[in-house]
Amino acid sequence: MSVLRVGVIGYGYWGPNVVRNLYALEACEVAALCDQNPAALQRAHRTYPSLHTTTDAYDVLTSPDIDAVAIVTPVWTHYDLARAALENGKHVFVEKSFTATAHQAEDLVELADRRNLRIMVDHTFLYTGAVKKIRELIDKGVLGPLYYFDSSRVNLGLFQHDVSVLWDLAPHDLSIMDHVIGEKAEAVVATGACHVNDHADMAFITVYFPGNVVAHINVNWLSPVKVRMTLIGGRAKMLVWNDLEADEKIKVYDRGVNVTSRQGVYDLLVSYRSGDVWAPKVDQTEALKAELGYFLDCIGTGATPVNDGQAGLRVVRMLEAADRSMAERGSVVRLS
Ligand SMILES: NC(=O)c1ccc[n+]([C@@H]2O[C@H](COP(=O)([O-])OP(=O)(O)OC[C@H]3O[C@@H](n4cnc5c(N)ncnc54)[C@H](O)[C@@H]3O)[C@@H](O)[C@H]2O)c1
């Protein structure tokens, strides 16, 4: 496969991770880096002295020498930058959240389809060993039919000035949930509050799925402790993923409830099962490297990435629905 030339826009907090991982991939060359802040480019030059840099995104977006663009800027800039990249025939890797509105996401998906270009939305967690293992366990039926997905992503800060905790942290959990449950969400209910500035700093989101599967996501910038914990309950087994554990991030519990009689509600016999606990081996490869490698593969083969524009759109629709529900103090917002 020929080497793909990738331009990166945005070298703030997350951009250096994207650039570093692109540098590590043989199938690509980092052709240019743009940041409107010259200090960010000086920082990049210290690590990559020969990297071509610019403060004007359009140098990257219109360059005939660039095949794909990675957009690592704040959410409100994604749409204009991604649209310009697609219009100039570039494949697009864009950070979460894909866009600021579902309408923008639909427009980008349609444009990419029409131009036969790939969009990948950076849902990094899908490429972690933990999420790959969880998906494998669910696909193999180890957990049995799912009951619930319950995720907490809380810590003190980092307050963002342009987005709420919902748009900053919940895309991680929503994209993981979307990927492992693999069903179309039906409705969203959310509550939350702003305590420090005009953006919500804590939110509780409930997502309803067909078959009585329910997901709950707790995101909070005002927590005294850091928690990154997901519980997934199935009829056969239950799983705990503690992302802060160095080893044994995932534990599968042979625990649950057995209903032995259903003849009538009064003679329902419930017994509790408490069996072995098992910690499956989890791949430790850096997720972003695997994800970017897969992005380059998809460009080469024409395959549609798992976390394509449609996946990004599903997450943005849920975020919009959660915003609406939260504004109405927990109304049920249906996803069409
Ligand atoms: N996948 C992940 O785990 C993950 C983690 C952190 C952030 N992110 C996402 O990455 C994106 C960037 O977040 P961040 O924390 O790095 O933000 P940041 O504010 O630290 O950095 C953004 C950079 O983009 C530059 N920039 C903004 N608009 C520009 C433009 N039009 N042209 C050129 N440069 C421009 C800014 O100067 C800044 O250096 C966001 O979408 C965020 O949600 C993803």
The ligand as a Gaussian input file, in Angstrom:
#p B3LYP/6-31G(d) Opt

LIG

0 1
 N      -10.553000      11.021000      21.982000
 C      -10.237000      11.478000      23.171000
 O      -10.047000      10.715000      24.127000
 C      -10.116000      12.950000      23.368000
 C       -9.455000      13.468000      24.493000
 C       -9.363000      14.859000      24.615000
 C       -9.934000      15.692000      23.668000
 N      -10.573000      15.134000      22.595000
 C      -11.196000      15.999000      21.580000
 O      -10.182000      16.642000      20.844000
 C      -10.640000      17.913000      20.397000
 C       -9.641000      18.971000      20.861000
 O       -9.619000      18.949000      22.281000
 P       -8.353000      19.505000      23.075000
 O       -8.618000      19.173000      24.507000
 O       -7.085000      19.080000      22.432000
 O       -8.569000      21.087000      22.872000
 P       -7.483000      22.244000      23.057000
 O       -8.253000      23.503000      23.213000
 O       -6.475000      21.865000      24.082000
 O       -6.721000      22.250000      21.649000
 C       -7.333000      22.655000      20.472000
 C       -6.264000      23.293000      19.571000
 O       -6.890000      23.583000      18.327000
 C       -6.414000      24.854000      17.886000
 N       -7.431000      25.408000      16.974000
 C       -8.707000      25.736000      17.252000
 N       -9.364000      26.142000      16.150000
 C       -8.462000      26.059000      15.137000
 C       -8.530000      26.324000      13.744000
 N       -9.668000      26.765000      13.168000
 N       -7.427000      26.157000      13.001000
 C       -6.281000      25.718000      13.592000
 N       -6.144000      25.438000      14.890000
 C       -7.232000      25.589000      15.663000
 C       -6.220000      25.670000      19.159000
 O       -5.291000      26.732000      18.973000
 C       -5.706000      24.597000      20.126000
 O       -4.290000      24.542000      20.154000
 C      -12.052000      18.083000      20.981000
 O      -12.986000      17.702000      20.009000
 C      -12.077000      17.085000      22.132000
 O      -13.371000      16.603000      22.415000
 C      -10.662000      13.810000      22.433000

